[in-house]
């Protein structure tokens, strides 16, 4: 199953700001109003008269100086004479209202007035085009994605220029929000390709949206490729961690470990969760000593808490690496905080491996007494084997008798019992011969 990937909204740079885009899209607003009217090829646009021009210029000046309410009051004066305005003058009036309301963060009224702009028939094509695109952006800010897509479709019909990467990304984002992931992916792929052909670096959020689309389309192999691109163009520690995880998702375990280990060496593996992930990878790939070494360091420096489960992991890593000497101090510490005899049982086995018979017996008996041991019969076997090595045959036989009563160890215990019985008899015979001589 692919891990859910977060998708932040596209950066604010994609959505226009009042100072940069609306003003520009108005053709410098007042300064180019007459020129806009004169350069329209498809619709005859009436000229803006000087008295209207003067009033709109005054409103703009007030707005630029931060006096928005005064600017709106000037527009209201012009609006009172709306019946005397031609279509282009009315469109510019609504345009200024839209601009003012957007600057006041009143998006619904901004949208309402920009809609009035495009409702006018005799306006320059450039104004219609820019306003439709602005409406698409504003609708997206309002999370009205159907309406935003509708404006974009209208805009495409009148737009005569090839889509820029930024425009393609707006299409991509809106289609993603509408859950049309294939359409979204088409646009984001085109935006990235266009940037690359211009020797430009595609923006980080573009790749994030691309990755999210591949995730929704259940294409993990392509998710991997996108994260590789994120590292190539926007190298960040989190992408190394994500790439390692995705290699695991697609079954490339060797790459998963290699990337995670590289991330660790680069200082990117810092959280407890990521450290434990790398430890688990080491254990999975059969390098338990590396796992133990890393976990011991992490516990020592406080990156990983010295909790029972992690002490258990550390001890098991040492044991898997056949290093019982290092496992024992960890198991002793774990046994002190554990509520059961689980770690006493591990200690018993480690002491047995190290031929420390007395401590093996002590730990095994403590494990039996405290309980919570998965295979209790093994503790009886440890006691039996340890006593046998101490030449305590009667205690050994008693332990193997107890082990025979448990299903999981009955067969092994029976074999040991017969062996110890023979050894006991041989020992007694030898002792009698020595005594007789």
C-alpha positions as CSV (number, residue, x, y, z in Angstrom):
1,X,0.0,0.0,0.0
2,X,1.4,3.4,-0.9
3,X,1.9,5.8,1.9
4,X,-0.4,8.9,1.7
5,X,1.6,11.8,0.5
6,X,0.7,15.3,1.6
7,X,-0.2,18.0,-0.9
8,X,0.2,21.6,0.1
9,X,-1.6,24.2,-1.9
10,X,0.4,25.7,-4.7
11,X,2.5,28.6,-3.6
12,X,1.1,32.1,-3.3
13,X,3.3,33.0,-6.3
14,X,0.9,31.1,-8.5
15,X,-2.1,33.0,-7.3
16,X,-2.0,36.7,-8.3
17,X,-1.5,39.5,-5.9
18,X,-3.3,42.8,-6.2
19,X,-0.2,44.9,-6.7
20,X,1.4,42.7,-9.4
21,X,-1.2,40.9,-11.5
22,X,-4.5,42.7,-11.4
23,X,-2.9,46.0,-11.9
24,X,-0.8,44.7,-14.8
25,X,-3.7,42.8,-16.3
26,X,-5.6,46.1,-16.4
27,X,-2.9,47.2,-18.9
28,X,-1.4,49.6,-16.3
29,X,-5.0,50.3,-15.4
30,X,-5.6,53.9,-16.5
31,X,-2.3,54.5,-18.3
32,X,-3.1,52.1,-21.1
33,X,-6.8,52.2,-21.1
34,X,-7.0,54.1,-24.4
35,X,-4.4,51.9,-26.0
36,X,-6.3,48.8,-25.0
37,X,-9.4,50.1,-26.7
38,X,-7.5,51.0,-29.8
39,X,-5.8,47.6,-30.2
40,X,-8.8,45.3,-30.2
41,X,-9.1,43.3,-33.4
42,X,-12.5,41.5,-33.0
43,X,-14.8,44.0,-31.3
44,X,-15.3,47.7,-31.9
45,X,-14.5,49.2,-28.5
46,X,-15.5,52.7,-27.7
47,X,-12.9,55.1,-26.4
48,X,-12.7,56.2,-22.7
49,X,-13.6,59.8,-22.3
50,X,-11.3,62.2,-20.4
51,X,-13.8,62.9,-17.6
52,X,-14.1,59.2,-16.8
53,X,-10.4,58.7,-17.2
54,X,-9.8,61.5,-14.7
55,X,-12.1,60.0,-12.1
56,X,-10.8,56.5,-12.4
57,X,-7.2,57.8,-12.2
58,X,-8.1,59.6,-9.0
59,X,-9.6,56.5,-7.5
60,X,-6.5,54.5,-8.4
61,X,-4.2,57.1,-6.9
62,X,-6.2,57.0,-3.6
63,X,-6.1,53.2,-3.5
64,X,-2.3,53.2,-4.2
65,X,-1.9,55.6,-1.3
66,X,-3.8,53.2,1.0
67,X,-7.1,55.2,1.0
68,X,-9.3,52.5,-0.2
69,X,-12.6,53.8,1.2
70,X,-12.0,57.1,-0.4
71,X,-11.1,55.4,-3.7
72,X,-14.4,53.4,-3.5
73,X,-16.3,56.7,-2.8
74,X,-14.9,58.1,-6.1
75,X,-16.0,55.0,-8.0
76,X,-19.4,55.3,-6.4
77,X,-19.6,58.9,-7.9
78,X,-18.8,57.5,-11.3
79,X,-21.3,54.7,-10.8
80,X,-24.1,57.2,-10.1
81,X,-23.8,58.3,-13.7
82,X,-23.5,54.8,-15.1
83,X,-26.2,55.4,-17.7
84,X,-24.0,57.9,-19.3
85,X,-21.0,55.5,-19.6
86,X,-20.3,53.5,-22.7
87,X,-19.6,49.7,-22.4
88,X,-15.8,50.1,-22.1
89,X,-16.1,52.7,-19.4
90,X,-18.5,50.6,-17.5
91,X,-16.2,47.6,-17.8
92,X,-13.3,49.6,-16.4
93,X,-15.4,50.9,-13.6
94,X,-16.3,47.3,-12.6
95,X,-12.7,46.4,-13.0
96,X,-11.6,49.0,-10.5
97,X,-14.3,47.9,-8.1
98,X,-12.9,44.3,-8.4
99,X,-9.4,45.6,-7.8
100,X,-10.5,47.6,-4.8
101,X,-12.4,44.7,-3.2
102,X,-9.6,42.3,-3.8
103,X,-7.2,44.7,-2.1
104,X,-9.6,44.7,0.9
105,X,-9.7,40.8,0.9
106,X,-13.4,40.8,-0.1
107,X,-13.2,38.1,-2.6
108,X,-16.9,37.5,-3.2
109,X,-17.4,41.2,-4.2
110,X,-14.2,41.1,-6.2
111,X,-15.5,38.2,-8.2
112,X,-18.9,39.8,-8.6
113,X,-17.4,42.9,-10.1
114,X,-15.0,41.1,-12.4
115,X,-17.9,39.0,-13.6
116,X,-19.6,42.3,-14.6
117,X,-16.4,43.2,-16.6
118,X,-16.7,40.1,-18.8
119,X,-20.4,40.5,-19.1
120,X,-19.8,43.7,-21.2
121,X,-19.6,43.0,-24.9
122,X,-17.5,45.8,-26.2
123,X,-14.3,45.5,-24.3
124,X,-10.7,44.8,-25.5
125,X,-9.8,41.2,-25.9
126,X,-6.8,41.7,-23.6
127,X,-9.1,42.8,-20.8
128,X,-11.5,40.0,-21.3
129,X,-8.7,37.4,-21.4
130,X,-6.9,38.7,-18.3
131,X,-10.2,39.1,-16.3
132,X,-11.3,35.6,-17.1
133,X,-8.0,34.3,-15.9
134,X,-8.2,36.4,-12.7
135,X,-11.7,35.0,-12.1
136,X,-10.4,31.5,-12.4
137,X,-7.7,32.3,-9.8
138,X,-10.1,34.0,-7.4
139,X,-12.6,31.2,-7.7
140,X,-9.9,28.8,-6.8
141,X,-9.0,30.8,-3.8
142,X,-12.7,30.5,-2.8
143,X,-12.3,26.7,-3.3
144,X,-15.1,26.9,-6.0
145,X,-13.2,24.5,-8.3
146,X,-16.0,23.9,-10.8
147,X,-16.5,27.6,-11.3
148,X,-12.7,28.1,-11.6
149,X,-12.5,25.4,-14.3
150,X,-15.4,27.0,-16.1
151,X,-13.6,30.4,-16.2
152,X,-10.5,28.7,-17.4
153,X,-12.3,27.0,-20.2
154,X,-13.8,30.4,-21.2
155,X,-10.3,31.9,-21.0
156,X,-8.9,29.3,-23.3
157,X,-11.4,30.1,-26.0
158,X,-10.2,33.7,-26.2
159,X,-6.5,33.2,-25.3
160,X,-4.4,33.2,-28.4
161,X,-1.0,32.5,-26.7
162,X,0.5,29.2,-25.7
163,X,0.0,28.3,-22.1
164,X,2.8,29.2,-19.8
165,X,4.0,26.8,-17.1
166,X,2.2,28.8,-14.4
167,X,-1.1,28.7,-16.4
168,X,-0.7,25.0,-16.9
169,X,-0.2,24.5,-13.2
170,X,-3.4,26.4,-12.4
171,X,-5.2,23.9,-14.7
172,X,-3.4,21.1,-13.0
173,X,-4.3,22.2,-9.5
174,X,-8.0,22.8,-10.3
175,X,-8.3,19.4,-12.0
176,X,-6.6,17.8,-9.0
177,X,-9.1,19.4,-6.6
178,X,-11.9,18.1,-8.9
179,X,-10.4,14.6,-8.6
180,X,-9.6,14.5,-12.3
181,X,-6.1,13.2,-11.7
182,X,-5.4,12.2,-15.3
183,X,-6.2,15.7,-16.5
184,X,-4.2,17.2,-13.7
185,X,-1.3,15.0,-14.5
186,X,-1.4,16.0,-18.1
187,X,-1.0,19.7,-17.3
188,X,1.6,19.3,-14.6
189,X,3.7,17.1,-16.9
190,X,3.5,19.7,-19.6
191,X,4.5,22.5,-17.2
192,X,7.5,20.6,-16.0
193,X,8.5,19.6,-19.5
194,X,8.2,23.2,-20.7
195,X,10.4,24.5,-17.9
196,X,13.0,21.9,-18.7
197,X,13.1,22.7,-22.4
198,X,13.8,26.3,-21.4
199,X,16.6,25.2,-19.0
200,X,14.6,26.3,-16.1
201,X,14.2,24.4,-12.8
202,X,10.6,23.3,-12.3
203,X,9.2,24.5,-9.0
204,X,9.1,22.2,-6.0
205,X,5.3,22.4,-5.7
206,X,5.0,21.2,-9.3
207,X,6.7,18.0,-8.5
208,X,4.6,17.6,-5.3
209,X,1.4,17.9,-7.3
210,X,2.8,15.5,-9.9
211,X,3.6,13.0,-7.1
212,X,0.1,13.4,-5.6
213,X,-1.5,12.6,-8.9
214,X,0.6,9.5,-9.3
215,X,-0.3,8.5,-5.8
216,X,-4.0,8.9,-6.5
217,X,-3.7,6.9,-9.7
218,X,-2.0,4.2,-7.7
219,X,1.3,4.3,-9.7
220,X,4.0,3.8,-7.1
221,X,6.8,3.4,-9.6
222,X,6.1,6.8,-10.9
223,X,5.9,8.2,-7.4
224,X,9.4,6.9,-7.0
225,X,10.6,8.7,-10.1
226,X,9.1,12.0,-9.0
227,X,10.8,11.8,-5.6
228,X,14.0,11.1,-7.4
229,X,13.4,14.3,-9.4
230,X,12.7,16.2,-6.1
231,X,16.1,15.2,-4.8
232,X,17.7,16.1,-8.1
233,X,16.2,19.6,-8.3
234,X,15.1,20.4,-4.7
235,X,17.4,18.3,-2.5
236,X,15.9,18.1,1.0
237,X,16.4,15.6,3.8
238,X,12.7,14.6,3.9
239,X,12.8,13.5,0.2
240,X,15.6,11.0,0.9
241,X,13.5,9.5,3.7
242,X,10.5,9.4,1.5
243,X,12.5,7.8,-1.4
244,X,13.7,5.1,0.8
245,X,10.2,4.3,2.0
246,X,8.9,4.2,-1.6
247,X,11.7,1.9,-2.7
248,X,10.4,-0.5,0.0
249,X,6.8,0.0,-1.4
250,X,7.9,-1.2,-4.9
251,X,10.0,-4.1,-3.6
252,X,13.4,-2.6,-4.2
253,X,14.7,-3.4,-0.7
254,X,18.4,-3.1,-1.6
255,X,17.9,0.5,-2.8
256,X,15.7,1.2,0.2
257,X,18.6,0.4,2.6
258,X,21.2,2.1,0.4
259,X,19.2,5.4,0.3
260,X,18.4,5.3,4.0
261,X,22.0,4.6,4.9
262,X,23.2,7.4,2.6
263,X,20.6,9.7,4.3
264,X,22.0,8.7,7.7
265,X,25.6,9.4,6.7
266,X,24.5,12.8,5.4
267,X,22.9,13.6,8.7
268,X,19.3,13.4,7.5
269,X,18.2,10.6,9.8
270,X,17.5,12.4,13.0
271,X,14.0,11.5,14.3
272,X,13.4,8.5,16.5
273,X,11.1,7.0,13.9
274,X,13.6,7.3,11.1
275,X,16.4,5.9,13.2
276,X,14.2,2.9,14.1
277,X,13.3,2.4,10.4
278,X,17.0,2.2,9.5
279,X,17.6,-0.2,12.4
280,X,14.8,-2.4,11.2
281,X,16.3,-2.3,7.6
282,X,19.7,-3.4,9.0
283,X,18.0,-6.4,10.8
284,X,15.9,-7.3,7.7
285,X,19.0,-7.3,5.5
286,X,21.0,-9.5,7.9
287,X,23.4,-7.0,9.4
288,X,22.3,-7.0,13.1
289,X,25.5,-5.7,14.5
290,X,25.0,-2.4,12.5
291,X,21.5,-2.3,13.9
292,X,22.8,-2.8,17.5
293,X,25.5,-0.2,17.1
294,X,23.2,2.4,15.8
295,X,20.5,1.7,18.4
296,X,23.0,1.7,21.3
297,X,24.2,5.1,20.1
298,X,20.7,6.5,19.7
299,X,19.7,5.4,23.2
300,X,22.9,6.8,24.7
301,X,22.5,10.2,23.1
302,X,18.7,10.3,23.8
303,X,17.6,10.2,20.2
304,X,15.6,7.0,21.1
305,X,14.1,6.5,24.5
306,X,15.4,3.7,26.7
307,X,12.0,2.0,26.7
308,X,11.4,-1.7,27.1
309,X,10.6,-2.2,23.4
310,X,13.8,-0.6,22.2
311,X,15.9,-2.3,24.8
312,X,14.4,-5.5,23.6
313,X,15.3,-4.6,20.0
314,X,18.8,-3.7,21.0
315,X,19.3,-7.0,22.9
316,X,17.9,-9.1,20.1
317,X,20.2,-7.3,17.6
318,X,23.2,-8.2,19.8
319,X,22.0,-11.8,20.1
320,X,21.4,-12.1,16.4
321,X,25.0,-10.8,15.9
322,X,26.1,-13.6,18.3
323,X,27.4,-11.1,20.8
324,X,25.8,-12.2,24.1
325,X,28.4,-10.3,26.2
326,X,26.9,-7.0,24.9
327,X,23.4,-8.2,25.1
328,X,23.5,-9.1,28.8
329,X,23.8,-5.6,30.3
330,X,20.9,-4.5,28.1
331,X,18.8,-7.4,29.1
332,X,19.6,-6.8,32.8
333,X,18.4,-3.2,32.4
334,X,15.3,-4.3,30.5
335,X,14.5,-7.0,33.2
336,X,14.6,-4.3,35.8
337,X,11.8,-2.3,34.2
338,X,9.8,-5.2,32.7
339,X,6.6,-6.4,34.4
340,X,7.1,-10.0,33.3
341,X,10.0,-12.6,33.1
342,X,10.4,-12.1,29.4
343,X,13.9,-10.6,29.7
344,X,14.9,-13.0,32.4
345,X,14.3,-15.7,29.9
346,X,16.5,-14.0,27.4
347,X,19.2,-13.6,30.1
348,X,18.9,-17.3,30.9
349,X,19.6,-18.2,27.3
350,X,22.5,-15.8,26.9
351,X,24.1,-17.0,30.2
352,X,23.7,-20.6,28.9
353,X,25.4,-19.6,25.6
354,X,28.3,-18.1,27.6
355,X,28.5,-21.2,29.8
356,X,27.7,-19.2,33.0
357,X,25.7,-22.1,34.4
358,X,24.8,-20.6,37.8
359,X,23.5,-17.3,36.4
360,X,21.6,-19.2,33.7
361,X,19.8,-21.2,36.4
362,X,19.0,-18.1,38.5
363,X,17.6,-16.2,35.5
364,X,15.6,-19.2,34.3
365,X,14.0,-19.7,37.7
366,X,13.2,-16.0,37.9
367,X,11.6,-16.1,34.5
368,X,9.4,-19.0,35.6
369,X,8.4,-17.2,38.8
370,X,7.6,-13.8,37.1
371,X,5.7,-15.4,34.2
372,X,4.9,-13.9,30.8
373,X,7.4,-16.2,29.0
374,X,6.3,-17.4,25.6
375,X,7.9,-20.9,25.8
376,X,8.2,-21.8,29.5
377,X,9.5,-25.2,28.7
378,X,12.7,-23.7,27.4
379,X,13.4,-22.4,30.9
380,X,13.2,-25.9,32.3
381,X,15.6,-27.0,29.6
382,X,18.0,-24.3,30.5
383,X,17.9,-25.3,34.2
384,X,18.3,-29.0,33.2
385,X,21.3,-28.3,30.9
386,X,23.0,-26.0,33.3
387,X,22.7,-28.4,36.2
388,X,24.0,-31.2,34.0
389,X,27.1,-29.2,33.3
390,X,27.5,-28.5,37.0
391,X,27.3,-32.3,37.5
392,X,24.1,-31.9,39.5
393,X,22.3,-34.8,37.9
394,X,19.3,-35.1,40.2
395,X,18.4,-31.4,39.8
396,X,19.0,-31.8,36.0
397,X,16.7,-34.8,35.8
398,X,14.0,-33.0,37.8
399,X,14.1,-30.0,35.4
400,X,13.8,-32.3,32.4
401,X,10.8,-34.0,34.0
402,X,9.2,-30.6,34.3
403,X,10.0,-29.8,30.7
404,X,8.4,-33.1,29.5
405,X,5.1,-32.0,30.9
406,X,5.0,-29.1,28.4
407,X,4.1,-30.0,24.8
408,X,6.5,-27.6,23.1
409,X,9.5,-29.2,24.9
410,X,8.4,-32.7,25.7
411,X,10.3,-34.5,23.0
412,X,13.6,-32.6,23.5
413,X,13.3,-33.0,27.3
414,X,12.8,-36.7,27.0
415,X,15.9,-37.0,24.9
416,X,17.9,-35.0,27.4
417,X,16.5,-36.9,30.3
418,X,17.6,-40.3,28.8
419,X,21.1,-38.8,28.0
420,X,21.5,-37.4,31.6
421,X,20.3,-40.6,33.1
422,X,23.0,-42.5,31.2
423,X,25.6,-40.0,32.1
424,X,24.6,-40.2,35.7
425,X,24.9,-44.0,35.7
426,X,28.2,-43.8,34.0
427,X,29.4,-41.2,36.5
428,X,28.3,-43.4,39.4
429,X,30.0,-46.5,38.0
430,X,33.2,-44.5,37.5
431,X,33.0,-43.3,41.0
432,X,32.5,-46.8,42.4
433,X,35.5,-48.1,40.4
434,X,37.6,-45.3,41.7
435,X,36.5,-46.1,45.2
436,X,37.2,-49.8,44.8
437,X,40.6,-49.1,43.5
